[in-house]
Amino acid sequence: MRLTTLGVALGILLPGAAFFACGSSDGGNPFGNPDGSASSSGGGDGGLGGDNDLFGTDGTLPDGYVPPFEDGGFSAGDCDGGGCTFPGPGAPACANAPAINLVYPADGTLVPPNMSVMSVMWTPYGAAFKTFEVDFQNSVTYMHVVTKCAQETVDTEQPPTPSGGCELQLDPAMWAFVANQNRGLDPVTITVRGTTDGMCASTSANSVRLAFADQDILGAIYYWKSTVSSNGTGGQVWVKSWGDQTPEQDVTSAFGATCNGCHALSRDGQRMVINSDDDDSDDEYGDVQASLINMVTKTSSNGGSRGNMKPGFGSFYPDHTRFLMSNGLGSANPPTNQILQYDGTSDMALPTVSVAGQSFVTMEDWSADGKSVVFVVASATATWDFNRNDDDHIFGGSIYQMPYMGNGTFGAAAPLFVSGGENNYYPSYSPDNALIVFNRAPHDTSVSTLNGCTGLGTPQAVCPNDSFSNSNARLMVTKVAQGSSPVDLTKANGSPTLAPVPLSNSWPKWSPFLQQYKGDQLLWIAFSSTRDYGLRVRNHQPGMFQCYPPDSYAQPGGAHHSTFSPQCQQPQIWMAAIDVTVAHGAQFRPETVMDPSYPAFWLPFQDMTTHNHTPQWTQAVAGNPPPDAGACVMAGGNCTQGATCCSGLVCGANGQCQQLAQ
């Protein structure tokens, strides 16, 4: 059974971790310093042998720098103030001990160095092992953490169900020790060893390689998470900024509705559009209205009511002076080949954008340079409840692009690629305007029509070609050029292209700034997924399924005010690194297409007891105290810390203020 109330995450924290360390295990660095001199011992604090000034302003290390070897040990909080011991590396294997298996993180994961916390999970839990040691090791690091695994992991079912394993949550001190030492370097290998008697030691059957990016990730993530009340199921939008200890914050409850979501934010974080409803658990737009929110003043353009714009998908021009909204009501508000345009300050309606020759357009995204808009042309839509065909259920989507000509006018649209039955949807431009990440659901012919369903009206209804909560959705990336071949992000998807696992990978969005990693350009994507989060969120237990809200296409006329079924799979927010250089090159050489993604990791700030969806990045959290007393930044200046670019400039993918093409 699944816990669906809004609550505090059930993470097993191990407070008060003790630390013991020496700098170089043999009194010196076997690799030497960059100038050829002998190194001093490291301080054991996650620094670089006392040379902390080596970090640049963005946390990077100088090219060619090799850190001194660091050897550090920690005792987890369940070790009674550091009272745990563990046999040395030469201890014999334990006889008749059960196999130890690492469950999380995934092998080959790349993580931001300023994430500050992460869990390692493994099986088994129980009396067989007296103590465990979790090791992080490579040529420059040996960190070992001893834990008793005093508490068995439990998942988020209701009541919480023991899941048969152990969890070590790295605290900020542990994280700093291993992450700062290994920024931009080769992965550390994580292994778990267990002792049954304090003298032997068995090593895990598998190991995991974990790498740390070179540069700190910046910006903020806004995402929707569910709430449950006596009225039913709703939700609000929350925000978490990167690189600080500020807790996540609810940013929409104050705007007069018990369900605010389907949000779109300007890239600078200054404006947001939300679609507002009551928390009566439905999925139809009949009582939904949209609002424009000034995120600096935390006020809505309509004075706090539910909204005065029709619902739909939104996207902002880079300087937030105007924004687009899809015609979410479809045929109830014809014509369906139009995109609505509004003023970004007053939400005053501007001239609509008609897409000639197309019948149904939606899911638009404005490029970071303001020069083009990508959107979806649907082959079919869902129809239910007296001819309702809201645009959150579309089928056979093709990806189109149209140029922005300035002054609210657009050029002719052209396809990037046309659907052959598969559904391509939720497109999003990379901040350098060169790539588009999107969802693809393969064409399922088990239903007689493209928009067909099975089991309609039942909790386990399936509309296999639908864009809404499609369990078979996968993450794809393509170059922004006609004729480009989309590439499956296999590692981020969590399963092979030819042997896909239904994990509902959905709503991918890019991080705001380009980075460098091992000579390549790097970006990150955040998305929702129903994959298992180790031993804590288990979505693929027997009987679990992907849920649809009542009174939706899959459950037409369903009872309002209901809550999630206990067997509902529970989406969470995940993140993965994308090698931009590989993404570009793979499409120049189709015969050697390479997956540019890394395995995904669970974002640790989110509430694991709720359903979490639709992550979206901004360059900063609007309203936070600006640097330099709020003075605007001139062209070429650094805008990565939330500073506002001067008039006519926007913050670019390189983190500098640049001219915006009008």
Sequence and secondary structure as in RCSB ss.txt:
>XXXX:A:sequence
MRLTTLGVALGILLPGAAFFACGSSDGGNPFGNPDGSASSSGGGDGGLGGDNDLFGTDGTLPDGYVPPFEDGGFS
AGDCDGGGCTFPGPGAPACANAPAINLVYPADGTLVPPNMSVMSVMWTPYGAAFKTFEVDFQNSVTYMHVVTKCA
QETVDTEQPPTPSGGCELQLDPAMWAFVANQNRGLDPVTITVRGTTDGMCASTSANSVRLAFADQDILGAIYYWK
STVSSNGTGGQVWVKSWGDQTPEQDVTSAFGATCNGCHALSRDGQRMVINSDDDDSDDEYGDVQASLINMVTKTS
SNGGSRGNMKPGFGSFYPDHTRFLMSNGLGSANPPTNQILQYDGTSDMALPTVSVAGQSFVTMEDWSADGKSVVF
VVASATATWDFNRNDDDHIFGGSIYQMPYMGNGTFGAAAPLFVSGGENNYYPSYSPDNALIVFNRAPHDTSVSTL
NGCTGLGTPQAVCPNDSFSNSNARLMVTKVAQGSSPVDLTKANGSPTLAPVPLSNSWPKWSPFLQQYKGDQLLWI
AFSSTRDYGLRVRNHQPGMFQCYPPDSYAQPGGAHHSTFSPQCQQPQIWMAAIDVTVAHGAQFRPETVMDPSYPA
FWLPFQDMTTHNHTPQWTQAVAGNPPPDAGACVMAGGNCTQGATCCSGLVCGANGQCQQLAQ
>XXXX:A:secstr
 B  S          S EEEEESSTTSS TT  TTS       SSSSSTT GGGS TTS   TT     EEEEEE
 GGGTTT      TT    TT    EEEES TTEEE TT   EEEEEE  STT SEEEEEEEETTEEEEEEE   
S  B SBSS  B S EEEEE HHHHHHHHHHTBTS  EEEEEEEESSSS  EE S  EEEEE SS   SEEEEEE
EEEETTEEEEEEEEEETTS    EE SGGGS SEEEEEEE TTSSEEEEEEE SS    GGG EEEEEETTTTEE
TTTTSS SB    EEE TTSSEEEEE TTGGGSS TTEEEEEETTT  EEEEEE TT S EEEEEE TTSSEEEE
EE SEE  BTTTB  TTSEES EEEEEEEEETTEE   EEEE  SSSEEEEEEE TTSSEEEEEEE   TTSSST
T  BSTTSTT B TT STT TT EEEEEESSTT   EE HHHHTS TTS      EEEEE SS EEETTEEEEEE
EEEE S BTTTB   STT B    SSSSSSTT  TT    TTB   EEEEEEEEHHHHHHHTT GGG    B   
EE TTS TTS EEEEEEESS TTS  SGGG  B TT B TTS  B TTEEE TTSBEEE   
